[in-house]
Amino acid sequence: MAGKVFQLATGVGIGLLLPLSLSLHDVGLFFFVQAIVNVSVVLAQLGLPVTIPGIVSHAMAVGDTGRARIVAIETIKMSVISGLAVGCLVGICAFAFGPAANALSPQIWSLVPLIIPMIAAGALLGVLAELHRALYGMVAASFLPAFQGLIVSAYLVFALTFRIPMSISHLLTASVLAAIAGIALGLVQLGRMMRPWQRVPPAPRSDILAESWPNLVTTISFVAASQLDIWVVGLGGHPADVACYGLALRIGGLFAVPLTIVSLTILPHIVTNWAQHRRLYLQWLLTLSATGATFAALVGFVLFAGVGRSLILAIWGEAYAPAFGAALILGLGQVMFSAGGVAGYALILLGRQKAAMVITLIIASVTVPLAAWAMFTFGILGVATVYAASSTVQALANVLLVRNFFGLAANARLINPLRVGRLLSHTPKSLRKSLPE
C-alpha cells in the first residue's frame, strides 16, 4: 500500500512542482508531451495489462503454473515489439506533420528521439507491473512504476533547491533512465518467481490477443473519454491553456487517489473470489471499496472547494488562476466516478470485455467531439465540464452492467459500521487486508 501511495504522490508531485521550475510555455509543452506518451503507451500495451491479471490469476488459482509462465513470457515479448512499433509510428507522424502544425509542434518535433524510448519503456514497465500484481507481488507491482516519478521528482527538487537551470529534455531523459531501471528490476524479480514453475510449449500469441483486443478497444476508448482532454486543449488552445489545464488535471487527480489505491489492492481478489464462488465476500469487497473511496474523495473535494483558489494563487501565482475552476469541476467528476467503484474492472476481469468495450466506445465517441466544441466555445472550463460528465456517465453505466450481468452492486452506499465488523469476523484472513479500513 505504501508503494502505491508513493507512486501516486510522485506522479502528482511532478505536476505540482513543474510550474515552480519552468515557464508557463514550457509547462504546457511538458504536459502535452506527457499526454502523447500516455496515450501511446496505452495503445502499445494492446490491452494486455487488463487482460493478464485475469488469465494469470486464474491459472495460479487452479495450479497451472505452466500456463501462467508462458503467458507472462509471451506478454513481455509482445509489449516490447508493440512499444517500439508505436513509438516509431509517433515519431514518423511528428516528422510528417513538421514543426509548423501548431504552436507546440516545433518543440515536440525536437523531442521525438526521447519520446520514442519513453513509449517503449512505458509499455513494458506497465505490463511488468501488472504481471507482478497478478502474482500477488504487490510490493514490486507498486514500486516498479514509481521509479520514473521518483527520479524525476528528485531531479526537480534538486534543481529547485540549488537553482540549477532545467530543461524538458533533461526531465524526459531522467524519465527514460528510470523506466529502464524499473524494467531491469522487474525482469530479475519475475525470473526468480518463475524459475520453479512448469515449462510448457509456447502458447500462440493469437490466443492471448483474441482475449485482449476487446480490452484494447475498451482501454483506448476509456483513454479517449478520460485523457484526451489535454490533447483537445493543446490542439485548440495555447501553451498557457495547456499549462493551466494540466495543473487542474493534477489537482483533480488527487481526488482519484483513494479509488486507485483500493482498486489496485482488490483486483486480484475479484477473479479469485468469483472462481471460488465467494459471492458474499466479493459483494462486500466491491461495496466497501467504493464507499470508502467515495468518502475520502468527497472530503478532499470539500476542502479544496474552500481553500483551493487561495492555495493556487499563493503557490503558483496569478497566471495559474484559471486552473481552480477547471480543477473543481474535474474533482467533482472524480468523486462521482469513485462512487462507481471498480465496476469497470469487474466487467473486464469476469469475462464481459465486449460489453465494457461497447459502452466505453459509445461514451468516447460522444465525449471527444463535445470536448472539442466546448474548447472553442467556453475554453478549458467547457472541456472540464464535458469530461467530468463523461466520467459520471461511465461510472453509472459500469455499475448498471455489473448489476445486470452478475447480480452484484459495485457502487458506493451508506453502510452500518456494525455490519462491517460482523463481515470481518467471518472473512478469511487472506482477504481482510484487502478491505478498506
Secondary structure, 3 states (H helix, E strand, C coil): CHHHHHHHHHHHHHHHHHHHHCCHHHHHHHHHHHHHHHHHHHHHCCCHHHHHHHHHHHHHHCCCHHHHHHHHHHHHHHHHHHHHHHHHHHHHHHHHHCCCCCCCHHHHHHCHHHHHHHHHHHHHHHHHHHHHHHCCCHHHHHHCCHHHHHHHHHHHHHHHHHCCCCCHHHHHHHHHHHHHHHHHHHHHHHHHHHCCCCCCCCCCHHHHHHHHHHHHHHHHHHHHHHCCHHHHHHHHCCHHHHHHHHHHHHHHHHHHHHHHHHHHHHHHHHHHHHHCCCHHHHHHHHHHHHHHHHHHHHHHHHHHHHHHHHHHHHHCCHHHCCHHHHHHHHHHHHHHHHCCCCHHHHHHHCCCHHHHHHHHHHHHHHHHHHHHHHHHHHCHHHHHHHHHHHHHHHHHHHHHHHHHHHCCCCCCCCCCHHHHHHHHHCCCHHHHCCCCC
